[in-house]
């Protein structure tokens, strides 16, 4: 017990010099810690370091096929301990060949601009004084970060770096929005916590179950739309049991990873940082197809996400993420129509993901009312037949309520399959 306490105190004091010194920023003002802000830390000067980490002889001998270049921010408001933790994690990945045929190189910069980001694959924003300070730092260009990720690059933010990238931290501030489907709850808790790896997370992290991880006021998150939860808080220490601890999201053509806790400071999870960076860079993950088919249950789970996105944003998402990759809405309509008929018959056959073009136009008007189960099944069969014949989704589907347009048909079937996901049966009717 005493040894454990001494270790915790030592880590906490090393992690956050602000506990003792109330770390000052470059203007001489004391920085603030708080539940919405994350770590307090010493500031750096405003010069760019280009001391990139090199690949190891072991990896060179193995003939590594790909180098992922990571820029780590170490400027004002960034924690030196977190920066060093990221470096150690990438060095560990290189030394131990954690990801086959992949080498990580890294550099640090005290400023984030379009110029300093040039040539890199992933931007890493470590823990620090807090998301608020990153958002208001003169040395960090929000537009440069947004353009970088949207162009197809990656981002990983830990603690303060996570808060600043979300759509919003409830009750405090809007973030950069490069994780547009992720929202944060401010947390005030320091110490170890336990996280539960999700099925999506197990594909990215290569592990499952629960694990202990260090936490320092990092975000508890909730997601909508296309964001993917990789791990949740499985205890009540943060006050947000069940909320997301590690998430992945998409912005433009790029990917974003946000971590509430600190894998880079947790020696028991030495591979988490490199594997999450690999995902952010577009590497193998839950969003990279591991199969070309889906089960009825997997279609139903994805339908729940489409339904939630539509009800929140009043529009369809561009795609939904599954183990068969990112599925466009025309393809997903075909999958849902097939899953509906199979759910009714009790068939457990795998459903193949096939190419489907979008509707040529979105037309149709209908009155409000209920569509009964028999008509739902008829619609599903007609949709499948139309797609098979024409290679595209229909503009509308004729029903007893009128002609239901393409987008509304997708929403309707997402409600039907979401009901199936919860109740393991089709509904008797669906309201439109």
C-alpha positions in Angstrom: 0.0 0.0 0.0 2.8 2.4 1.0 4.9 1.6 -2.1 1.8 2.1 -4.3 1.1 5.5 -2.7 4.7 6.7 -3.1 4.6 5.7 -6.7 1.4 7.5 -7.4 2.6 10.7 -5.7 5.9 10.5 -7.6 4.1 10.2 -10.9 1.7 13.0 -10.1 4.5 15.4 -9.1 6.5 14.5 -12.2 3.5 14.8 -14.4 2.3 18.2 -13.3 4.9 20.7 -12.1 1.9 23.1 -11.7 1.0 21.2 -8.5 4.0 22.8 -6.9 4.8 25.8 -9.0 1.5 26.9 -10.6 3.3 26.8 -13.9 3.6 30.1 -15.7 2.9 30.7 -19.4 5.2 32.7 -21.7 3.5 36.0 -20.6 4.2 35.3 -17.0 0.5 34.7 -16.0 -0.2 31.7 -13.9 -2.0 28.9 -15.8 -5.2 27.4 -14.4 -6.1 23.8 -13.8 -9.7 22.7 -13.7 -12.0 19.9 -14.7 -12.4 21.3 -18.2 -8.7 21.9 -18.8 -6.6 18.8 -18.2 -2.9 19.0 -17.2 -1.0 22.0 -16.1 2.6 22.0 -17.3 5.7 24.0 -18.0 5.7 26.0 -21.3 8.3 25.7 -24.0 9.8 28.4 -26.2 8.6 29.1 -29.7 11.3 27.4 -31.8 10.9 24.3 -33.9 12.8 21.2 -33.2 13.5 18.9 -36.1 15.3 16.1 -34.2 13.3 13.3 -35.7 13.4 9.8 -34.2 15.0 7.3 -36.6 14.0 3.8 -37.4 15.9 1.0 -35.7 18.4 -1.3 -37.3 16.0 -4.2 -36.5 13.3 -2.6 -38.6 15.6 -1.6 -41.4 16.8 -5.2 -41.6 13.1 -6.3 -41.8 12.6 -4.0 -44.7 9.9 -1.8 -43.3 7.5 -0.7 -46.1 6.1 2.4 -44.5 7.2 5.3 -42.4 4.6 7.3 -40.5 5.9 10.8 -39.7 4.5 12.3 -36.5 4.8 16.0 -35.4 4.5 16.3 -31.6 3.6 19.7 -30.2 5.9 20.8 -27.4 5.2 24.5 -27.2 3.3 26.8 -24.8 1.0 25.0 -22.4 2.2 21.5 -23.4 3.4 19.1 -20.7 7.0 18.0 -21.1 6.3 14.7 -19.4 3.5 14.0 -21.9 5.6 14.9 -24.9 8.4 12.6 -23.6 5.9 9.9 -23.0 4.8 10.0 -26.7 8.4 9.8 -27.8 9.0 6.8 -25.5 5.9 5.1 -26.9 7.1 5.6 -30.5 10.6 4.5 -29.7 9.2 1.4 -28.0 7.1 0.6 -31.2 10.2 0.9 -33.4 12.4 -1.1 -31.1 9.9 -3.9 -30.7 8.5 -3.8 -34.2 5.0 -3.4 -32.8 3.3 -2.9 -36.2 4.8 -5.0 -38.9 6.5 -3.1 -41.7 5.8 0.2 -40.1 8.4 2.7 -38.7 7.5 5.8 -36.8 9.6 8.9 -37.1 8.9 12.0 -35.1 9.8 15.6 -34.6 8.7 18.3 -32.1 7.6 21.9 -32.8 6.7 24.7 -30.5 4.4 26.2 -33.1 1.7 24.5 -35.2 1.2 26.2 -38.6 0.7 25.0 -42.1 4.4 25.3 -42.6 5.4 23.2 -39.6 2.8 20.5 -40.5 4.2 20.1 -44.0 5.5 16.6 -44.7 3.9 15.0 -41.6 1.3 12.3 -41.5 -0.1 12.8 -37.9 -0.2 15.7 -35.5 0.1 14.7 -31.8 -1.2 17.2 -29.3 -0.2 16.1 -25.8 -1.7 16.7 -22.4 -1.0 20.2 -21.0 -2.5 23.2 -19.3 -5.9 22.5 -20.9 -7.9 22.6 -24.1 -8.9 26.2 -23.5 -5.3 27.3 -23.6 -4.6 25.3 -26.8 -7.6 26.9 -28.4 -6.5 30.4 -27.5 -2.7 30.0 -28.0 -1.1 32.3 -30.5 1.3 29.6 -31.5 -1.3 27.1 -32.6 -3.2 27.7 -35.9 -6.7 26.2 -35.8 -7.1 26.6 -39.5 -3.8 24.9 -40.2 -4.9 21.9 -38.0 -8.3 21.7 -39.7 -6.9 21.9 -43.2 -4.2 19.3 -42.3 -6.7 16.7 -41.0 -9.3 17.4 -43.7 -6.7 16.8 -46.4 -6.4 13.2 -45.3 -3.9 13.4 -42.4 -4.3 12.2 -38.8 -4.5 13.8 -35.4 -4.1 12.3 -31.9 -5.0 14.4 -28.8 -4.5 13.3 -25.3 -6.3 15.0 -22.3 -5.9 18.7 -23.2 -5.3 17.7 -26.8 -8.6 15.8 -26.7 -10.7 18.6 -25.2 -9.5 21.1 -27.8 -10.3 18.8 -30.7 -13.9 17.9 -29.8 -17.0 19.6 -31.1 -17.7 21.0 -27.6 -16.8 20.6 -23.9 -20.2 21.0 -22.3 -20.6 24.1 -20.2 -17.2 25.5 -21.2 -16.2 26.0 -24.9 -16.4 24.9 -28.5 -13.4 22.9 -29.7 -11.7 22.9 -33.1 -14.3 20.4 -34.2 -11.9 18.1 -36.0 -13.7 15.3 -34.1 -17.1 16.7 -35.2 -19.2 13.8 -33.6 -17.5 13.9 -30.2 -18.5 15.9 -27.2 -16.7 16.1 -23.9 -17.7 16.3 -20.2 -15.3 18.1 -18.0 -13.7 15.7 -15.4 -12.0 16.5 -12.1 -10.1 13.3 -11.1 -6.5 12.4 -10.8 -5.2 8.9 -10.4 -5.6 5.4 -12.0 -8.9 4.5 -13.6 -10.1 1.4 -15.4 -11.2 1.3 -19.0 -13.1 -1.3 -21.0 -11.9 -2.0 -24.5 -14.8 -2.2 -27.0 -15.0 -4.6 -29.9 -13.9 -1.8 -32.3 -11.1 -0.9 -29.9 -9.8 -4.5 -29.7 -9.2 -4.4 -33.5 -7.2 -1.2 -33.2 -5.3 -1.9 -29.9 -5.0 -5.7 -30.3 -6.3 -6.4 -26.8 -9.6 -6.8 -25.0 -11.2 -6.6 -21.6 -10.4 -4.0 -19.0 -7.1 -2.3 -18.1 -5.9 0.2 -15.6 -4.7 3.5 -17.0 -3.5 6.9 -15.6 -5.9 9.8 -15.7 -5.4 13.5 -15.0 -8.7 15.5 -15.4 -9.1 14.1 -19.0 -12.3 14.2 -20.9 -15.2 11.8 -20.6 -16.8 11.7 -24.0 -20.0 10.8 -25.8 -20.3 10.3 -29.5 -22.8 10.5 -32.4 -22.8 9.8 -36.1 -19.7 8.1 -37.5 -17.4 8.4 -34.4 -16.2 5.1 -33.0 -15.7 4.3 -29.3 -12.5 2.4 -28.7 -12.7 2.3 -24.9 -15.1 3.4 -22.1 -14.6 4.2 -18.5 -15.6 1.1 -16.6 -15.5 2.4 -13.0 -17.0 5.5 -11.4 -13.8 7.3 -10.4 -14.2 10.0 -13.1 -17.9 10.3 -12.3 -18.7 9.2 -15.9 -18.9 5.4 -15.9 -19.8 4.1 -19.3 -18.7 7.3 -21.1 -16.1 7.0 -23.9 -12.4 7.2 -22.8 -10.8 6.7 -26.2 -12.6 7.5 -29.5 -11.9 7.8 -33.2 -13.6 10.2 -35.6 -13.4 11.5 -39.1 -12.9 15.0 -40.4 -12.9 15.6 -44.1 -10.6 12.9 -45.5 -8.7 12.5 -42.3 -9.0 10.7 -38.9 -8.9 11.9 -35.4 -8.1 10.0 -32.1 -9.0 11.4 -28.7 -7.9 10.0 -25.4 -9.2 11.2 -22.0 -6.7 9.2 -20.0 -2.9 9.0 -20.5 -1.6 5.9 -22.3 1.7 7.6 -22.8 2.2 7.8 -19.0 0.9 4.2 -18.3 3.7 1.7 -18.5 1.3 -1.2 -18.6 -0.1 -0.2 -22.0 3.1 0.5 -24.0 1.6 -0.1 -27.4 -1.6 2.0 -27.2 -0.1 5.3 -28.5 1.6 3.8 -31.5 -1.4 1.8 -32.5 -3.8 4.7 -32.1 -1.4 6.9 -34.2 -1.4 4.1 -36.8 -5.2 4.2 -37.0 -5.1 8.0 -37.2 -2.7 7.7 -40.2 -5.2 5.5 -42.0 -3.7 2.1 -40.9 -5.5 -1.2 -40.3 -8.4 -0.7 -37.9 -12.0 -1.3 -37.2 -12.7 1.0 -40.2 -10.5 -1.0 -42.5 -12.5 -3.9 -44.0 -11.7 -7.2 -42.3 -14.6 -8.8 -44.2 -16.7 -8.3 -47.2 -19.9 -9.5 -45.5 -22.0 -8.5 -42.5 -24.4 -10.4 -40.3 -28.0 -9.2 -39.7 -27.0 -8.2 -36.2 -24.0 -6.1 -37.5 -26.3 -4.4 -40.0 -28.7 -3.7 -37.2 -26.0 -2.2 -34.9 -24.9 0.1 -37.8 -28.5 1.1 -38.4 -28.7 2.3 -34.8 -25.8 4.7 -35.6 -27.5 6.0 -38.8 -30.8 6.5 -36.9 -29.1 8.5 -34.2 -27.1 10.6 -36.7 -30.2 11.4 -38.7 -32.2 12.4 -35.6 -29.4 14.6 -34.3 -28.4 16.2 -37.6 -31.6 16.0 -39.6 -29.7 14.5 -42.5 -28.1 11.2 -43.5 -24.4 10.6 -42.7 -22.1 10.1 -45.7 -21.3 6.6 -44.5 -21.5 4.3 -41.5 -18.5 2.5 -40.2 -18.6 -1.3 -39.9 -16.2 -4.3 -39.9 -16.7 -4.3 -43.6 -15.3 -0.7 -43.8 -17.1 2.6 -44.4 -20.4 1.8 -46.0 -22.1 4.5 -48.1 -25.8 5.1 -47.7 -26.8 3.5 -51.1 -24.9 0.3 -50.2 -26.3 0.4 -46.6 -29.9 0.7 -47.9 -29.4 -2.6 -49.8 -27.8 -4.2 -46.7 -30.8 -3.1 -44.6 -33.4 -4.3 -47.1 -31.6 -7.7 -47.2 -31.2 -7.8 -43.4 -34.9 -7.0 -42.9 -36.0 -10.0 -45.1 -33.5 -12.3 -43.4 -34.5 -11.2 -39.9 -38.1 -12.0 -40.8 -37.2 -15.5 -42.1 -34.7 -16.2 -39.4 -31.9 -16.6 -41.9 -28.4 -16.2 -40.5 -26.6 -16.1 -43.8 -23.9 -13.6 -44.2 -24.9 -10.5 -46.3 -22.4 -9.5 -49.0 -21.5 -5.9 -49.4 -22.1 -5.0 -53.0 -21.6 -1.8 -55.1 -24.7 0.4 -55.3 -24.9 3.8 -56.9 -26.8 6.6 -55.3 -30.3 7.8 -56.2 -30.5 10.1 -59.2 -32.8 12.5 -57.3 -34.6 12.6 -54.0 -38.3 12.9 -54.7 -41.5 11.9 -53.1 -44.3 13.1 -50.8 -46.3 11.2 -48.3 -48.7 11.6 -45.4 -47.9 10.8 -41.8 -49.0 7.4 -40.5 -47.9 3.8 -39.8 -46.6 1.3 -42.2 -47.4 -2.3 -41.1 -44.9 -5.1 -41.0 -46.3 -6.8 -44.1 -45.8 -3.7 -46.2 -42.3 -3.2 -44.7 -41.3 -6.7 -46.0 -42.8 -5.9 -49.4 -40.8 -2.6 -49.5 -37.6 -4.5 -48.6 -38.1 -7.0 -51.5 -38.9 -4.2 -54.0 -35.9 -2.2 -53.0 -33.6 -5.3 -53.4 -35.1 -6.0 -56.8 -34.8 -2.4 -58.0 -31.1 -2.2 -56.9 -30.3 -5.6 -58.6 -31.9 -4.4 -61.8 -30.7 -0.8 -61.9 -27.4 -0.9 -59.9 -28.6 2.2 -57.9 -30.8 3.1 -55.1 -34.4 4.2 -56.0 -35.4 7.8 -55.9 -38.5 6.9 -53.9 -40.6 3.9 -52.8 -44.3 3.7 -53.3 -46.3 2.9 -50.1 -49.8 3.2 -48.6 -48.7 6.6 -47.3 -47.5 7.9 -50.6 -44.1 8.0 -52.3 -41.3 8.0 -49.6 -38.1 9.6 -50.8 -34.7 8.0 -50.9 -33.4 9.7 -47.7 -36.6 9.0 -45.8 -36.6 5.4 -46.8 -33.1 4.9 -45.4 -34.1 6.6 -42.2 -37.2 4.4 -42.0 -35.2 1.2 -42.4 -32.6 2.4 -39.9 -35.5 2.7 -37.4 -36.7 -0.8 -38.2 -33.3 -2.4 -37.9 -32.4 -0.3 -34.8 -35.6 -1.8 -33.2 -34.4 -5.2 -34.2 -31.0 -4.6 -32.6 -32.7 -3.8 -29.3 -35.5 -6.3 -29.4 -34.2 -9.1 -31.6 -37.4 -9.0 -33.7 -38.9 -6.8 -36.4 -41.4 -4.2 -35.3 -45.1 -4.7 -36.0 -45.2 -1.3 -37.7 -43.0 1.8 -38.3 -44.3 5.4 -37.9 -43.5 7.9 -40.6 
